[in-house]
Amino acid sequence: MFGNNEIGNAAYNAALAGDKAKAQITVAPGTQPNDVTLLPVNGQASGGAISTLGDMAIWAKALGTGQLLTPQLQTERTQYGARSGYGLGLQRTPSGLVGHDGAVPGFQSSVYFRPPTGTSIVVLTNLLLAPNTYFPEALPAERITQLVQQAVIEG
């Protein structure tokens, strides 16, 4: 992980405020990321389970279709916000992917499913934020998901 949680949060808040100059983790050329493999994580829900890529592919479909929920609850959770595309623990992208992403220090995941086609996209990375990159573009799992989406779904 480049920087630390405090620096990452500052970059995130700067991005929300529209301050592009401060919305990044700035490091000198050649700087290596910090190894946070053994860093204690206080993320319970976001870091409380260990899953394989295969597990996440199964979860993507369950999450996107609501197969583990009652139809009424699935209907409630898919009332997406007009501007955010966010429902109850579920996000919908403009191309119709539904899922969620998450992160803990040093790691990031992106898990999405497209109900009409049964397509799943699961991306797991061991880098939370790319250095010297504007925050919204510095999230590797989200960027890879966007590229796969463009090539496979929109392509």
DSSP file (Angstrom, degrees, kcal/mol; ACC not computed):
  #  RESIDUE AA STRUCTURE BP1 BP2  ACC     N-H-->O    O-->H-N    N-H-->O    O-->H-N    TCO  KAPPA ALPHA  PHI   PSI    X-CA   Y-CA   Z-CA
    1    1 A M              0   0    0      0, 0.0    33,-2.9     0, 0.0     2,-0.4   0.000 360.0 360.0 360.0 132.1    0.0    0.0    0.0
    2    2 A F        -     0   0    0    127,-0.5     2,-0.1    31,-0.2   104,-0.1  -0.718 360.0 -15.1 -84.1 136.6    1.3    3.4   -0.9
    3    3 A G  S    S-     0   0    0     -2,-0.4     2,-0.3     4,-0.1    31,-0.2  -0.438  94.1 -85.7  71.8-146.3    0.9    5.9    2.0
    4    4 A N     >  -     0   0    0     -2,-0.1     4,-2.7     1,-0.0     5,-0.2  -0.855  42.6 -80.8-148.5-178.4   -1.4    4.9    4.8
    5    5 A N  H  > S+     0   0    0     -2,-0.3     4,-2.9     1,-0.2     5,-0.2   0.886 126.2  53.2 -59.6 -39.7   -5.1    5.1    5.6
    6    6 A E  H  > S+     0   0    0      2,-0.2     4,-2.0     1,-0.2    -1,-0.2   0.920 111.9  44.2 -63.1 -43.8   -4.8    8.7    6.8
    7    7 A I  H  > S+     0   0    0      2,-0.2     4,-2.1     1,-0.2    -2,-0.2   0.904 114.2  50.7 -67.3 -41.1   -3.2    9.8    3.5
    8    8 A G  H  X S+     0   0    0     -4,-2.7     4,-2.3     1,-0.2    -2,-0.2   0.906 110.3  49.1 -62.7 -42.3   -5.7    7.7    1.5
    9    9 A N  H  X S+     0   0    0     -4,-2.9     4,-2.7     2,-0.2    -1,-0.2   0.881 109.2  52.7 -64.7 -38.0   -8.6    9.3    3.4
   10   10 A A  H  X S+     0   0    0     -4,-2.0     4,-2.2    -5,-0.2    -1,-0.2   0.907 110.1  48.2 -63.6 -40.7   -7.2   12.8    2.7
   11   11 A A  H  X S+     0   0    0     -4,-2.1     4,-2.1     2,-0.2    -2,-0.2   0.906 111.8  50.0 -65.3 -41.1   -7.0   12.0   -1.0
   12   12 A Y  H  X S+     0   0    0     -4,-2.3     4,-2.2     2,-0.2    -2,-0.2   0.938 111.9  46.9 -61.7 -48.4  -10.6   10.7   -1.0
   13   13 A N  H  X S+     0   0    0     -4,-2.7     4,-1.8     1,-0.2    -1,-0.2   0.864 110.4  53.2 -63.7 -36.3  -11.9   13.8    0.8
   14   14 A A  H  <>S+     0   0    0     -4,-2.2     5,-2.7     8,-0.2     4,-0.5   0.893 107.9  51.1 -65.1 -38.8  -10.0   16.0   -1.6
   15   15 A A  H ><5S+     0   0    0     -4,-2.1     3,-1.1     1,-0.2    -2,-0.2   0.920 109.1  50.3 -63.5 -43.3  -11.6   14.2   -4.6
   16   16 A L  H 3<5S+     0   0    0     -4,-2.2    -1,-0.2     1,-0.3    -2,-0.2   0.856 111.1  49.6 -61.5 -34.1  -15.0   14.8   -3.0
   17   17 A A  T 3<5S-     0   0    0     -4,-1.8    -1,-0.3    -5,-0.2    -2,-0.2   0.517 117.6-114.4 -83.0  -5.1  -14.2   18.4   -2.6
   18   18 A G  T < 5 +     0   0    0     -3,-1.1     2,-1.3    -4,-0.5    -3,-0.2   0.627  69.6 140.8  83.0  12.9  -13.0   18.7   -6.2
   19   19 A D    >>< +     0   0    0     -5,-2.7     4,-0.9     1,-0.2     3,-0.8  -0.686  23.2 176.7 -91.3  85.8   -9.4   19.4   -5.3
   20   20 A K  T 34 S+     0   0    0     -2,-1.3     3,-0.3     1,-0.2    -1,-0.2   0.816  73.7  60.7 -62.3 -33.2   -7.7   17.3   -8.0
   21   21 A A  T 34 S+     0   0    0      1,-0.2    -1,-0.2    -3,-0.2     3,-0.1   0.857 114.2  34.3 -64.3 -35.0   -4.2   18.4   -6.9
   22   22 A K  T <4 S+     0   0    0     -3,-0.8     2,-1.4     1,-0.2    -8,-0.2   0.477  93.7  94.1 -97.8  -3.6   -4.6   16.9   -3.4
   23   23 A A  S  < S+     0   0    0     -4,-0.9   112,-3.5    -3,-0.3     2,-0.3  -0.301  78.0  64.9 -89.0  53.1   -6.7   14.0   -4.5
   24   24 A Q  S    S-     0   0    0     -2,-1.4     2,-0.8   110,-0.2   110,-0.1  -0.983  83.8-108.4-160.6 162.4   -3.9   11.5   -4.8
   25   25 A I        -     0   0    0    105,-0.4   107,-3.5   108,-0.4     2,-0.5  -0.897  39.8-153.1 -97.0 112.8   -1.2    9.7   -2.9
   26   26 A T        +     0   0    0     -2,-0.8     2,-0.3   105,-0.2   -23,-0.0  -0.770  22.2 165.4 -95.1 124.5    2.1   11.4   -4.0
   27   27 A V        -     0   0    0     -2,-0.5     3,-0.1     4,-0.1   -25,-0.0  -0.954  38.6-102.2-134.0 155.2    5.3    9.4   -3.8
   28   28 A A    >   -     0   0    0     -2,-0.3     3,-2.0     1,-0.1   104,-0.0  -0.401  53.5 -84.8 -71.5 150.5    8.7    9.9   -5.2
   29   29 A P  T 3  S+     0   0    0      0, 0.0    -1,-0.1     0, 0.0     3,-0.1  -0.278 116.7  23.9 -54.8 139.6    9.7    7.9   -8.3
   30   30 A G  T 3  S+     0   0    0      1,-0.3     2,-0.2    -3,-0.1    -2,-0.1   0.363  84.2 146.4  85.2  -5.5   11.0    4.4   -7.4
   31   31 A T    <   -     0   0    0     -3,-2.0    -1,-0.3     1,-0.1    -4,-0.1  -0.454  41.0-140.8 -65.9 132.2    9.2    4.4   -4.0
   32   32 A Q        -     0   0    0     -2,-0.2     3,-0.1    -3,-0.1    -1,-0.1  -0.673  22.4-104.5 -91.3 149.0    8.0    0.8   -3.1
   33   33 A P        -     0   0    0      0, 0.0     2,-0.3     0, 0.0   -31,-0.2  -0.334  37.6-103.1 -68.2 155.4    4.6    0.2   -1.5
   34   34 A N        -     0   0    0    -33,-2.9     2,-0.8   -31,-0.2     0, 0.0  -0.589  32.0-120.6 -74.2 138.6    4.4   -0.6    2.2
   35   35 A D        +     0   0    0     -2,-0.3     3,-0.2     1,-0.1    -1,-0.1  -0.748  39.8 167.2 -82.4 111.7    3.8   -4.3    2.9
   36   36 A V    >   +     0   0    0     -2,-0.8     3,-1.5     1,-0.1    -1,-0.1   0.104  34.6 119.9-111.8  20.0    0.5   -4.3    4.9
   37   37 A T  T 3  S+     0   0    0      1,-0.3    -1,-0.1    69,-0.1    -2,-0.0   0.878  85.1  33.3 -52.5 -43.0   -0.1   -8.0    4.6
   38   38 A L  T 3  S+     0   0    0     -3,-0.2    -1,-0.3     2,-0.1    -2,-0.1   0.277  86.9 128.7-101.1  10.9    0.0   -8.5    8.4
   39   39 A L    <   -     0   0    0     -3,-1.5     2,-0.1    66,-0.1    -3,-0.1  -0.481  68.6-110.8 -65.9 129.2   -1.5   -5.1    9.3
   40   40 A P        -     0   0    0      0, 0.0     2,-0.5     0, 0.0    -1,-0.1  -0.405  33.4-149.5 -60.7 135.7   -4.5   -5.6   11.7
   41   41 A V        -     0   0    0      6,-0.1     2,-0.6    -2,-0.1     3,-0.3  -0.940  16.5-165.8-114.0 124.9   -7.7   -4.7    9.8
   42   42 A N        +     0   0    0     -2,-0.5     3,-0.1     1,-0.2     6,-0.0  -0.437  60.1 108.5-100.4  56.4  -10.7   -3.3   11.7
   43   43 A G    >>  +     0   0    0     -2,-0.6     3,-3.8     1,-0.2     4,-0.5   0.371  39.2 171.1-114.4   3.7  -13.0   -4.0    8.8
   44   44 A Q  H 3> S+     0   0    0     -3,-0.3     4,-1.6     1,-0.3     3,-0.3   0.171  80.9  32.9  17.6 -80.4  -15.1   -6.9   10.2
   45   45 A A  H 34 S+     0   0    0      1,-0.2    -1,-0.3     2,-0.2     4,-0.1   0.838 126.1  42.8 -66.7 -32.8  -17.7   -6.9    7.3
   46   46 A S  H <4 S+     0   0    0     -3,-3.8    -1,-0.2     1,-0.2    -2,-0.2   0.688 133.0  19.3 -88.4 -16.8  -15.2   -5.8    4.7
   47   47 A G  H  < S+     0   0    0     -4,-0.5    -3,-0.2    -3,-0.3    -2,-0.2   0.222  92.4 101.8-133.9  16.2  -12.4   -8.0    5.7
   48   48 A G  S  < S+     0   0    0     -4,-1.6     2,-0.4    -5,-0.3    -3,-0.1   0.452  77.2  52.4 -87.0   1.1  -13.9  -10.7    7.8
   49   49 A A        -     0   0    0     -4,-0.1     2,-0.5    -5,-0.1     0, 0.0  -0.975  65.2-144.5-136.3 149.3  -14.0  -13.5    5.2
   50   50 A I        +     0   0    0     -2,-0.4     2,-0.3     0, 0.0    -3,-0.0  -0.965  28.3 175.8-113.0 127.4  -11.4  -15.0    3.0
   51   51 A S        -     0   0    0     -2,-0.5     2,-0.2     4,-0.0    -2,-0.0  -0.937  24.3-131.0-132.6 151.8  -12.7  -16.1   -0.4
   52   52 A T     >  -     0   0    0     -2,-0.3     4,-2.2     1,-0.1     5,-0.2  -0.459  37.0-103.1 -89.7 170.3  -11.3  -17.6   -3.6
   53   53 A L  H  > S+     0   0    0      1,-0.2     4,-1.9     2,-0.2     5,-0.1   0.900 125.1  52.5 -59.4 -40.8  -11.9  -16.2   -7.1
   54   54 A G  H  > S+     0   0    0      2,-0.2     4,-1.9     1,-0.2    -1,-0.2   0.903 107.0  51.7 -62.8 -41.7  -14.4  -19.1   -7.6
   55   55 A D  H  > S+     0   0    0      1,-0.2     4,-2.4     2,-0.2    -1,-0.2   0.924 109.9  50.0 -57.9 -44.4  -16.2  -18.3   -4.4
   56   56 A M  H  X S+     0   0    0     -4,-2.2     4,-2.6     1,-0.2    -1,-0.2   0.825 105.5  55.7 -68.8 -31.5  -16.6  -14.7   -5.5
   57   57 A A  H  X S+     0   0    0     -4,-1.9     4,-1.4     2,-0.2    -1,-0.2   0.912 110.4  46.0 -65.4 -41.1  -17.9  -15.8   -8.9
   58   58 A I  H  X S+     0   0    0     -4,-1.9     4,-2.0     1,-0.2    -2,-0.2   0.916 114.0  49.1 -64.1 -42.8  -20.7  -17.7   -7.1
   59   59 A W  H  X S+     0   0    0     -4,-2.4     4,-3.4     1,-0.2     5,-0.3   0.872 103.3  61.0 -65.4 -37.6  -21.3  -14.8   -4.8
   60   60 A A  H  X S+     0   0    0     -4,-2.6     4,-2.6     1,-0.2    -1,-0.2   0.926 108.4  43.1 -55.8 -46.1  -21.5  -12.3   -7.8
   61   61 A K  H  X S+     0   0    0     -4,-1.4     4,-2.4     2,-0.2     6,-0.3   0.924 115.3  48.5 -66.9 -44.2  -24.5  -14.2   -9.2
   62   62 A A  H  X>S+     0   0    0     -4,-2.0     4,-1.6     1,-0.2     5,-0.6   0.909 115.4  45.4 -62.1 -41.5  -26.1  -14.6   -5.8
   63   63 A L  H  <5S+     0   0    0     -4,-3.4    -2,-0.2     1,-0.2    -1,-0.2   0.921 116.2  45.1 -66.5 -44.9  -25.6  -10.9   -5.1
   64   64 A G  H  <5S+     0   0    0     -4,-2.6    -2,-0.2    -5,-0.3    -1,-0.2   0.795 121.5  36.0 -72.8 -29.5  -26.8   -9.7   -8.5
   65   65 A T  H  <5S-     0   0    0     -4,-2.4    -1,-0.2    -5,-0.2    -2,-0.2   0.666  96.5-131.4 -97.7 -18.4  -29.9  -11.9   -8.7
   66   66 A G  T ><5 +     0   0    0     -4,-1.6     3,-2.4    -5,-0.3    -3,-0.2   0.725  51.1 152.9  75.4  21.0  -30.9  -11.8   -5.1
   67   67 A Q  T 3 < +     0   0    0     -5,-0.6    -4,-0.1    -6,-0.3    -5,-0.1   0.666  69.3  53.2 -62.3 -16.2  -31.3  -15.6   -5.1
   68   68 A L  T 3  S+     0   0    0     -6,-0.5    -1,-0.3     2,-0.1     2,-0.3   0.358 105.4  67.3 -97.6   6.0  -30.6  -15.7   -1.3
   69   69 A L  S <  S-     0   0    0     -3,-2.4     3,-0.0    -7,-0.2     0, 0.0  -0.754  90.4 -96.2-120.7 165.2  -33.3  -13.2   -0.5
   70   70 A T     >  -     0   0    0     -2,-0.3     4,-2.5     1,-0.1     5,-0.2  -0.492  39.6-113.9 -72.9 153.8  -37.0  -13.0   -0.6
   71   71 A P  H  > S+     0   0    0      0, 0.0     4,-2.2     0, 0.0     5,-0.2   0.878 117.5  54.6 -56.5 -37.1  -38.4  -11.4   -3.8
   72   72 A Q  H  > S+     0   0    0      2,-0.2     4,-2.1     1,-0.2     5,-0.1   0.927 109.4  45.8 -63.7 -44.9  -39.8   -8.5   -1.6
   73   73 A L  H  > S+     0   0    0      1,-0.2     4,-2.6     2,-0.2    -1,-0.2   0.897 111.5  52.3 -66.4 -39.5  -36.3   -7.8   -0.1
   74   74 A Q  H  X S+     0   0    0     -4,-2.5     4,-1.1     1,-0.2    -1,-0.2   0.902 109.0  50.8 -62.4 -39.6  -34.6   -8.0   -3.5
   75   75 A T  H  < S+     0   0    0     -4,-2.2     3,-0.3    -5,-0.2    -2,-0.2   0.918 111.5  48.2 -62.7 -43.3  -37.2   -5.5   -4.8
   76   76 A E  H >< S+     0   0    0     -4,-2.1     3,-1.3     1,-0.2    -2,-0.2   0.913 110.8  49.6 -63.6 -43.2  -36.4   -3.2   -1.9
   77   77 A R  H 3< S+     0   0    0     -4,-2.6    11,-1.7     1,-0.3    -1,-0.2   0.676 104.7  59.5 -75.6 -14.5  -32.7   -3.4   -2.3
   78   78 A T  T 3<  +     0   0    0     -4,-1.1     2,-1.5    -3,-0.3    -1,-0.3   0.108  67.1 114.1-100.9  23.0  -32.8   -2.7   -6.0
   79   79 A Q    <   -     0   0    0     -3,-1.3     2,-0.1     0, 0.0    -1,-0.1  -0.690  60.9-160.5 -86.1  83.0  -34.5    0.7   -5.6
   80   80 A Y        -     0   0    0     -2,-1.5     7,-0.2     1,-0.1     2,-0.1  -0.369  19.1-107.7 -74.3 142.5  -31.4    2.5   -6.9
   81   81 A G     >  -     0   0    0      5,-1.8     4,-2.3     1,-0.1    -1,-0.1  -0.444  25.1-128.9 -65.0 138.9  -30.7    6.2   -6.3
   82   82 A A  T  4 S+     0   0    0      1,-0.2    -1,-0.1     2,-0.2    -2,-0.1   0.879 104.8  28.9 -59.3 -40.8  -31.2    8.2   -9.5
   83   83 A R  T  4 S+     0   0    0      1,-0.1    -1,-0.2     3,-0.1    -2,-0.0   0.812 129.2  37.3 -91.0 -32.4  -27.8   10.0   -9.2
   84   84 A S  T  4 S-     0   0    0      2,-0.2    -2,-0.2     7,-0.0     3,-0.1   0.759  84.5-140.0 -94.6 -25.2  -25.8    7.4   -7.4
   85   85 A G     <  +     0   0    0     -4,-2.3     7,-3.2     1,-0.3     2,-0.5   0.693  59.0 135.8  70.6  17.8  -27.0    4.1   -8.8
   86   86 A Y  B     +A   91   0A   0      5,-0.2    -5,-1.8    -5,-0.1    -1,-0.3  -0.859  27.8 171.2-108.5 131.7  -26.8    2.7   -5.3
   87   87 A G        -     0   0    0      3,-3.9     2,-1.2    -2,-0.5    -9,-0.2  -0.024  60.1 -42.1-106.4-145.5  -29.4    0.5   -3.6
   88   88 A L  S    S-     0   0    0    -11,-1.7     3,-0.1     1,-0.2   -11,-0.1  -0.735 123.3 -30.8 -90.2  94.8  -29.2   -1.3   -0.3
   89   89 A G  S    S+     0   0    0     -2,-1.2     2,-0.3     1,-0.2    -1,-0.2   0.695 126.2  93.4  71.1  20.0  -25.7   -2.8   -0.4
   90   90 A L        -     0   0    0    -13,-0.2    -3,-3.9    10,-0.0     2,-0.4  -0.998  57.0-158.1-146.9 136.2  -25.8   -3.1   -4.1
   91   91 A Q  E     -AB  86  99A   0      8,-2.9     8,-2.0    -2,-0.3     2,-0.5  -0.913   5.2-153.0-117.4 145.5  -24.7   -0.7   -6.9
   92   92 A R  E     - B   0  98A   0     -7,-3.2     6,-0.2    -2,-0.4    -2,-0.0  -0.975  11.7-147.9-117.1 128.6  -25.8   -0.7  -10.5
   93   93 A T    >   -     0   0    0      4,-2.6     3,-2.1    -2,-0.5    -8,-0.0  -0.479  32.0-103.9 -87.1 163.7  -23.5    0.6  -13.2
   94   94 A P  T 3  S+     0   0    0      0, 0.0    -1,-0.1     0, 0.0    -9,-0.0   0.790 121.9  56.0 -57.7 -27.1  -24.8    2.5  -16.3
   95   95 A S  T 3  S-     0   0    0      2,-0.1    -3,-0.0     1,-0.0     0, 0.0   0.428 125.2 -99.6 -87.9   3.3  -24.2   -0.7  -18.4
   96   96 A G  S <  S+     0   0    0     -3,-2.1     2,-0.2     1,-0.3    17,-0.1   0.535  72.4 144.2  96.1   6.6  -26.4   -2.8  -16.1
   97   97 A L        -     0   0    0     17,-0.2    -4,-2.6    18,-0.1     2,-0.4  -0.569  30.4-162.3 -73.0 142.7  -23.8   -4.5  -13.9
   98   98 A V  E     +BC  92 113A   0     15,-3.2    15,-2.5    -6,-0.2     2,-0.3  -0.992  38.1  81.0-127.0 138.5  -25.0   -5.0  -10.3
   99   99 A G  E     -BC  91 112A   0     -8,-2.0    -8,-2.9    -2,-0.4     2,-0.3  -0.945  60.0 -95.3 169.1-147.0  -22.6   -5.7   -7.4
  100  100 A H  E     - C   0 111A   0     11,-2.4    11,-2.7    -2,-0.3     2,-0.3  -0.986  14.9-146.6-161.8 157.9  -20.3   -4.1   -5.0
  101  101 A D  E     - C   0 110A   0     -2,-0.3     2,-0.3     9,-0.2     9,-0.2  -0.834  18.3-179.6-124.9 169.1  -16.6   -3.4   -4.4
  102  102 A G  E     - C   0 109A   0      7,-2.2     7,-2.7    -2,-0.3     2,-0.3  -0.985   7.3-163.3-161.8 166.8  -14.6   -3.2   -1.2
  103  103 A A  E     - C   0 108A   0     -2,-0.3     5,-0.2     5,-0.2   -57,-0.1  -0.994  10.8-177.3-157.7 149.4  -11.2   -2.5    0.2
  104  104 A V  E >   - C   0 107A   0      3,-1.5     3,-2.8    -2,-0.3   -63,-0.1  -0.900  63.3 -57.4-134.6 163.9   -9.0   -2.9    3.2
  105  105 A P  T 3  S+     0   0    0      0, 0.0   -66,-0.1     0, 0.0     3,-0.1  -0.179 126.5   3.6 -50.3 120.3   -5.4   -1.6    3.5
  106  106 A G  T 3  S+     0   0    0      1,-0.2     2,-0.3  -104,-0.1   -69,-0.1   0.328 121.0  74.3  90.7  -6.4   -3.4   -3.1    0.6
  107  107 A F  E <   -C  104   0A   0     -3,-2.8    -3,-1.5    19,-0.2     2,-0.3  -0.970  49.7-177.4-141.3 152.7   -6.3   -4.9   -1.1
  108  108 A Q  E     -CD 103 125A   0     17,-2.0    17,-3.0    -2,-0.3     2,-0.3  -0.995   4.2-167.5-149.1 145.9   -9.3   -4.2   -3.2
  109  109 A S  E     -CD 102 124A   0     -7,-2.7    -7,-2.2    -2,-0.3     2,-0.4  -0.957   5.9-169.1-132.9 153.8  -12.1   -6.3   -4.8
  110  110 A S  E     +CD 101 123A   0     13,-2.1    13,-2.6    -2,-0.3     2,-0.5  -0.956   9.4 179.7-143.0 120.5  -14.8   -5.6   -7.3
  111  111 A V  E     +CD 100 122A   0    -11,-2.7   -11,-2.4    -2,-0.4     2,-0.3  -0.967  11.2 161.3-130.9 114.9  -17.6   -8.1   -7.8
  112  112 A Y  E     -CD  99 121A   0      9,-2.8     9,-2.8    -2,-0.5     2,-0.3  -0.948  18.2-165.3-137.0 154.8  -20.3   -7.5  -10.4
  113  113 A F  E     -CD  98 120A   0    -15,-2.5   -15,-3.2    -2,-0.3     7,-0.2  -0.987  13.5-147.4-137.9 144.0  -23.0   -9.5  -12.3
  114  114 A R  E >>> - D   0 119A   0      5,-2.7     4,-2.3    -2,-0.3     3,-1.2  -0.889  11.7-160.8-115.8 100.3  -25.1   -8.6  -15.3
  115  115 A P  T 345S+     0   0    0      0, 0.0    -1,-0.2     0, 0.0   -18,-0.1   0.832  83.4  57.5 -52.1 -43.5  -28.5  -10.3  -15.0
  116  116 A P  T 345S+     0   0    0      0, 0.0   -20,-0.0     0, 0.0    -2,-0.0   0.836 123.9  22.7 -61.4 -29.0  -29.6  -10.3  -18.6
  117  117 A T  T <45S-     0   0    0     -3,-1.2     3,-0.1     2,-0.1     0, 0.0   0.566  98.4-123.4-112.2 -12.4  -26.5  -12.2  -19.8
  118  118 A G  T  <5 +     0   0    0     -4,-2.3     2,-0.4     1,-0.3   -57,-0.1   0.707  56.5 156.2  74.0  19.5  -25.4  -14.0  -16.7
  119  119 A T  E   < -D  114   0A   0     -5,-1.1    -5,-2.7   -58,-0.0     2,-0.4  -0.653  24.3-164.7 -83.9 131.0  -22.0  -12.4  -17.0
  120  120 A S  E     -D  113   0A   0     -2,-0.4     2,-0.4    -7,-0.2    -7,-0.2  -0.918   7.3-166.6-113.6 143.3  -19.9  -12.1  -13.8
  121  121 A I  E     +D  112   0A   0     -9,-2.8    -9,-2.8    -2,-0.4     2,-0.4  -0.989  10.4 175.9-126.8 121.4  -16.8   -9.9  -13.4
  122  122 A V  E     +D  111   0A   0     -2,-0.4     2,-0.4   -11,-0.2   -11,-0.2  -0.990   1.4 178.5-127.4 122.7  -14.6  -10.5  -10.4
  123  123 A V  E     -D  110   0A   0    -13,-2.6   -13,-2.1    -2,-0.4     2,-0.4  -0.992   4.0-177.0-127.5 127.0  -11.4   -8.5   -9.8
  124  124 A L  E     -D  109   0A   0     -2,-0.4     2,-0.3   -15,-0.2   -15,-0.2  -0.990   9.4-179.6-122.4 127.3   -9.1   -9.0   -6.8
  125  125 A T  E     -D  108   0A   0    -17,-3.0   -17,-2.0    -2,-0.4    16,-0.0  -0.905  31.4-145.2-126.3 155.6   -6.0   -6.8   -6.4
  126  126 A N  S    S+     0   0    0     -2,-0.3     2,-0.3   -19,-0.2   -19,-0.2  -0.117  83.3  74.6-108.5  35.4   -3.3   -6.5   -3.9
  127  127 A L        -     0   0    0    -19,-0.1    14,-0.3     1,-0.1     3,-0.1  -0.971  57.4-167.5-142.7 129.4   -2.9   -2.8   -4.3
  128  128 A L  S    S+     0   0    0     -2,-0.3     2,-0.4     1,-0.3    13,-0.2   0.936  74.7  10.6 -84.0 -50.1   -5.4   -0.3   -2.9
  129  129 A L        -     0   0    0     10,-0.2  -127,-0.5  -127,-0.1    -1,-0.3  -0.996  70.0-130.1-135.1 131.4   -4.4    2.9   -4.6
  130  130 A A    >   -     0   0    0      8,-2.8     3,-0.6    -2,-0.4  -105,-0.4  -0.562  37.9-112.9 -73.0 142.1   -2.0    3.6   -7.4
  131  131 A P  T 3  S+     0   0    0      0, 0.0  -105,-0.2     0, 0.0     3,-0.1  -0.375  89.7  14.1 -78.1 156.7    0.4    6.4   -6.6
  132  132 A N  T 3  S+     0   0    0   -107,-3.5     2,-0.4     1,-0.2  -106,-0.1   0.813  99.7 117.8  53.9  36.5    0.6    9.8   -8.3
  133  133 A T  S <  S-     0   0    0     -3,-0.6  -108,-0.4  -108,-0.3    -1,-0.2  -0.996  77.7 -96.4-135.9 136.8   -2.9    9.2   -9.8
  134  134 A Y    >>  -     0   0    0     -2,-0.4     3,-2.2  -110,-0.1     4,-0.6  -0.288  44.6-115.5 -52.8 130.9   -6.1   11.1   -9.3
  135  135 A F  G >4 S+     0   0    0   -112,-3.5     3,-1.8     1,-0.3     4,-0.3   0.811 111.1  52.1 -45.0 -52.8   -8.1    9.2   -6.6
  136  136 A P  G 34 S+     0   0    0      0, 0.0    -1,-0.3     0, 0.0     3,-0.2   0.748 117.5  40.8 -62.1 -19.2  -11.1    8.2   -8.8
  137  137 A E  G <4 S+     0   0    0     -3,-2.2    -2,-0.2     1,-0.1    -3,-0.1   0.419 101.9  73.7-101.9  -0.8   -8.7    6.7  -11.3
  138  138 A A    <<  +     0   0    0     -3,-1.8    -8,-2.8    -4,-0.6    -1,-0.1   0.338  65.0 100.6 -98.5   5.6   -6.3    5.2   -8.8
  139  139 A L     >  -     0   0    0     -4,-0.3     4,-2.4    -3,-0.2     3,-0.3  -0.793  56.9-162.9 -95.4 100.3   -8.4    2.3   -7.6
  140  140 A P  H  > S+     0   0    0      0, 0.0     4,-2.8     0, 0.0     5,-0.2   0.868  83.9  48.8 -55.8 -46.8   -7.0   -0.7   -9.5
  141  141 A A  H  > S+     0   0    0    -14,-0.3     4,-2.2     1,-0.2     5,-0.1   0.902 114.0  47.0 -63.5 -39.9   -9.8   -3.2   -9.1
  142  142 A E  H  > S+     0   0    0     -3,-0.3     4,-2.2     2,-0.2    -1,-0.2   0.901 113.1  48.6 -67.3 -39.8  -12.4   -0.6  -10.2
  143  143 A R  H  X S+     0   0    0     -4,-2.4     4,-2.1     2,-0.2    -2,-0.2   0.914 112.1  48.0 -67.2 -42.3  -10.3    0.4  -13.2
  144  144 A I  H  X S+     0   0    0     -4,-2.8     4,-2.6    -5,-0.2     5,-0.2   0.911 110.3  53.0 -63.8 -41.4   -9.8   -3.2  -14.3
  145  145 A T  H  X S+     0   0    0     -4,-2.2     4,-2.7    -5,-0.2    -2,-0.2   0.914 108.5  50.5 -58.4 -43.3  -13.5   -3.9  -13.9
  146  146 A Q  H  X S+     0   0    0     -4,-2.2     4,-2.4     2,-0.2    -1,-0.2   0.907 110.7  48.7 -61.3 -42.4  -14.2   -0.9  -16.2
  147  147 A L  H  X S+     0   0    0     -4,-2.1     4,-2.3     2,-0.2    -2,-0.2   0.914 113.1  46.3 -65.9 -43.0  -11.8   -2.1  -18.8
  148  148 A V  H  X>S+     0   0    0     -4,-2.6     4,-3.3     2,-0.2     5,-0.6   0.926 112.1  52.2 -63.9 -43.9  -13.3   -5.7  -18.8
  149  149 A Q  I  X>S+     0   0    0     -4,-2.7     5,-2.3    -5,-0.2     4,-1.7   0.923 111.0  47.0 -57.7 -46.1  -16.8   -4.2  -18.9
  150  150 A Q  I  <>S+     0   0    0     -4,-2.4     5,-0.8     3,-0.2    -1,-0.2   0.908 118.6  40.5 -63.4 -42.7  -15.9   -2.1  -21.9
  151  151 A A  I  <5S+     0   0    0     -4,-2.3    -2,-0.2     3,-0.2    -1,-0.2   0.898 127.8  27.6 -74.7 -41.5  -14.3   -5.0  -23.7
  152  152 A V  I  <5S+     0   0    0     -4,-3.3    -3,-0.2    -5,-0.2    -2,-0.2   0.883 132.3  24.8 -92.2 -42.5  -16.7   -7.8  -22.9
  153  153 A I  I  <<S+     0   0    0     -4,-1.7    -3,-0.2    -5,-0.6    -4,-0.1   0.902 134.3  26.3 -94.4 -47.0  -20.1   -6.1  -22.3
  154  154 A E  I   <       0   0    0     -5,-2.3    -3,-0.2     1,-0.2    -4,-0.2   0.734 360.0 360.0 -89.1 -22.8  -20.0   -2.9  -24.3
  155  155 A G      <       0   0    0     -5,-0.8    -1,-0.2    -6,-0.4    -4,-0.1   0.421 360.0 360.0 -58.9 360.0  -17.5   -4.0  -26.9
